[in-house]
């Protein structure tokens, strides 16, 4: 067994450069630690569409030494406080049948439900109607919905500094993000090679002995990280790690993406992702500083590309007239063995789940953290690989449940796409178990193994009750006897929401203030 002294990363998209920067920082590459080389092809582009993130990105950027203002400036980035889901519960208002009335949207905020010390947990009282008859769950338990509806930012300037108030992540330009990460990784000691890997050589045990590139000859290392995107050049093509398709659970497998400029430079920017359900998929709408990134993901089993493009153009309106969409085919699923001998896959080479809750970059962060924490310095990769594979496949499976939850409890019956999604035959057993338990009590912490979950119990609660799931409290009702206090809390949250809207700057103003303070 030979100690691992160097790493070769294949691929220079978000996965490659984020992993490179994080490992270089953690493994002390610039200070005589593990050496890292990243090889990327100038012929094969990056996917360039992942533009929404999860709040964990803030810790990751800080760990690799990228400040918020530098990131905002370099990546045309904006603040994301959650996701607004339009038309997911029932069809759009103008397409509803008789008796189909109710809200046209719900919100998944990043801030947790309010829980002041000594105050009761609010969810059971919301379920019992103590927040008022028409108050949606997210609106009743956080200020964030009011702030996002007003298109204000998540924080404000005080005493020369910016104080954190509400939880948030970012939206950003994917191409510019990879470039920023590349700059940072190289400053942390990562060596960059521009070359295309043509061959992968295996040794007699079936591990990778080296890669042969067109432009830079052979490259060798103790550990190989496959970040080659959907090509999966090492983990799939060379090592044959099987890919488990999820087409029978998550139906969307095509995407059409457009970049839509604002018509005025001062157009207000939404501070959440908008996700608007369509007849056979959904449209994402992400506001950056200079443009929106908009895309339609849809199921090729239920519609065709022409119809999907018509729906996308209808959503965007005249601004789309001069634009052509980029078309992508998506392999939805993941490899249960993402670490094989001396090769570990990170990013799209390991798996892809539809981008409904921005899990893609979150999974890259998880993989990079795990590789750094578990790093097999002595060269004994086998126990590490087994643990990594168990952890990552469990994390993927839990995310699949969470994404499917958005579809599983819909009331939409207007197309086969929605009927198939609501059909329990397409629901994983683990999700069926959860939904069965939540018929008579709300989700709580012990329903989850939290280290494995990407989404905290609060996220499940926001989506479950945003989708109007009917939890009948029955026997549990007698245990909740603090309705009076809960009603006061609900009243206070509503008031604080109004204060927050008054106090917090408009989203675009916040970004401009931050950039000008940083002299950018
Ligand atoms: P890529 O960006 O494809 O990079 C692959 C790299 O490998 C490139 O540099 C390429 O040159 C290199 N390469 C390939 N083959 C070779 C070779 N033989 N030799 C040398 N180099 C090679 N995630 C989110 O978190 N939020 C979102 O909102 C989101 N939206 C998405 C929307 C869509 C439609 C899709 C498809 C994905 C989305 N994702 C999202 C996922 C996200 O885009 C990816 O997880 C992320 O960009 C990482 O991609 P990657 O680096 O693995 O692959």
Boltz pocket constraint, residues with backbone or C-beta under 6 A from the ligand:
constraints:
  - pocket:
      binder: B
      contacts: [[A, 10], [A, 11], [A, 12], [A, 13], [A, 14], [A, 15], [A, 16], [A, 39], [A, 40], [A, 41], [A, 42], [A, 43], [A, 44], [A, 45], [A, 46], [A, 47], [A, 48], [A, 49], [A, 50], [A, 51], [A, 52], [A, 53], [A, 174], [A, 195], [A, 196], [A, 197], [A, 198], [A, 227], [A, 228], [A, 229], [A, 230], [A, 231], [A, 233], [A, 255], [A, 295], [A, 328], [A, 330], [A, 346], [A, 347], [A, 348], [A, 349], [A, 353], [A, 355], [A, 358], [A, 359], [A, 360], [A, 361], [A, 362]]
      max_distance: 6.0
